[in-house]
């Protein structure tokens, strides 16, 4: 199975987008020295998580479509094997990040109750909106969402494969998959509109509650079927136009919406569909070939570690800001923080993510082969 290198490179850009968004938050070190349109785009960096969720559904579909020659739900043993592989990749880095936050919280006397730490460690904190984005889950909530998606994936993919349609000649077409995808995007946008009209709705319920974000993951599965199974292709220039229009939309429309509103998915999700159809193609246009370059491929491989490494780093930043050691207008925080986070991510990736995953899978194969 060939590696889709351009999508790997895109993963790092999404992680970097989220990182800059977190640094730019008003209570940290807002990047006031940047041009206003760029700052507006950065302020929508939470959409980087949407990219992760959609990309996750797409990549899992690419990796496992071969297992579903018929749209039947697999035995429970398949789900167990699937989840072990995912947890072996995710949990070691997640746990190291959690441990780092424990040590920092001990040093700063901000350690939460033991039950909150246990909920973070077991991916259950995000199911309780009032605490879903506190302490470690201020950043790690998205990982708990991913676990929820993974648990459902062995059911969601065969269900998606049952969405069929035929043309006048009796040939299978992608029409109904497009219709379901469009309906999901519209539903997601309507939920965002409701939140816009009723801002008293709990942000945590709309933003970090796993079932509320499932649409994005399912959209990734459906885009995967369109691109991989039905070979839907778009020209490279259409992705450039879609990305440009999305950027213009965010610059002008985003300041007039509630914070982190899914109404933007009405524009972003179709753009991602077009972009993925372009990036999936084996022969890449020069417009996007750079995403598959060796440096970006490696950075993309470290993107999960890069995402997790920022959480304890932001804990340290909060302590430094609170103690007056760093001022909110210190422009060095972004470049220095980026370097520290990148080095931490590389170390996490090489010595935890890759090493522990390899050891865990070796043990698993010996134990269950």
Residue, then its C-alpha position, 0 to 999 in steps of 0.5 A: x500500500x503506497x504512502x500518501x506523502x502529501x497528506x502526511x505533510x498536511x498533518x504537520x501543517x494542521x498541527x502547526x496551525x493549532x500550535x500558533x492558535x494556542x500561542x495567540x490566545x488573548x490570555x497567552x501571548x497574542x501576536x499583535x505585531x502580525x497583519x490583521x488579516x493574518x491574525x484573523x486566520x490564526x484566530x481560527x486555528x481550532x479548525x486545524x483540529x477539524x482537519x485532523x478529524x476529517x483526515x483521520x476518517x479519510x486515512x483509516x478508510x484508505x488503510x482498511x477499505x481492503x478489509x471490507x469486500x462486502x459491507x458487513x460488520x466484522x467480528x468483535x475480534x477485528x475491533x479488538x485488534x484494530x483498537x490495540x493497534x491504535x492505542x499502541x500508537x496513541x497512548x504512550x505519547x498521550x501518557x508521557x504528556x499527561x505525566x509531564x503535566x502532573x509534574x508541572x502541576x506539582x511544581x506550580x501547586x495546581x494539581x487537580x483532584x485525583x479523579x480528574x487526572x484519572x478521567x483524563x488518563x481514561x479518555x472520559x473527561x470530555x463526556x462531561x461538558x463542564x470539565x471537558x476542557x480543563x487541565x490536561x484536556x484543555x488540549x488533549x480533549x481531541x485525542x479522547x474524541x479520536x478514541x471515540x471515533x476509532x471505537x465506532x469506525x469498524x461499524x461506520x465504514x461498512x455502513x458507509x459502504x452500503x450507501x449505493x446508487x446506480x445509473x441507467x446502465x446499472x453501473x454503480x455511481x457515487x451520487x448517493x455518497x455525495x448526497x449523504x456527505x452534503x447532508x452531513x455538512x449541511x447538518x453540521x453547519x445548521x448546528x453551528x448556526x443554532x449555536x450562533x443564534x443561541x450563544x448561551x449553549x455550552x461551548x464545551x458541548x458543541x466543541x469538545x463533546x465527542x458525539x458533536x464532532x462525529x460528523x467531521x470524522x464521518x465526512x472523512x470516511x465518505x470523502x475517502x470512499x469518493x476518492x478511493x473507491x469511486x476515483x473522484x478526481x479534481x484538478x490541482x487548480x480547483x484546490x488552490x481556488x477552494x483554499x483561497x476562497x476559504x481563507x477569504x471567507x474566514x478573514x471576513x466572516x469569522x470575526x462575526x461568529x461565535x468562537x470556534x463555531x462549526x458554521x465554518x464547516x459549510x466552507x471548510x469541509x467541501x474544501x477539504x474534500x477537493x484538497x484530499x482528492x488532489x493530494x491522493x493522486x499519485x502524480x502530484x502537481x508542482x502546486x502541492x508536490x512540496x507537501x510530500x517532500x522528505x522534510x515535511x514527510x518526517x514532520x508529518x510523522x511527528x505531528x501527533x507528538x508535536x500536538x501532545x508536546x505543546x500541552x505541557x509546554x503551555x502549562x509552563x508558559x502559563x506559569x511563566x506568565x502568571x509569575x511575571x517572568x514573561x510578558x504577554x507581548x513578548x514576541x519571542x514566545x512563538x519562535x522559541x516555543x516552536x523550537x522547544x516544541x519541535x525538539x520535544x516532539x522529535x524526541x517523543x516520536x523517536x523514543x516513545x511513539x515509534x519505539x513503544x509501538x514497535x515493542x507493543x505490536x511485536x508482543x501482540x503478534x507473539x501473544x495472539x498469532 
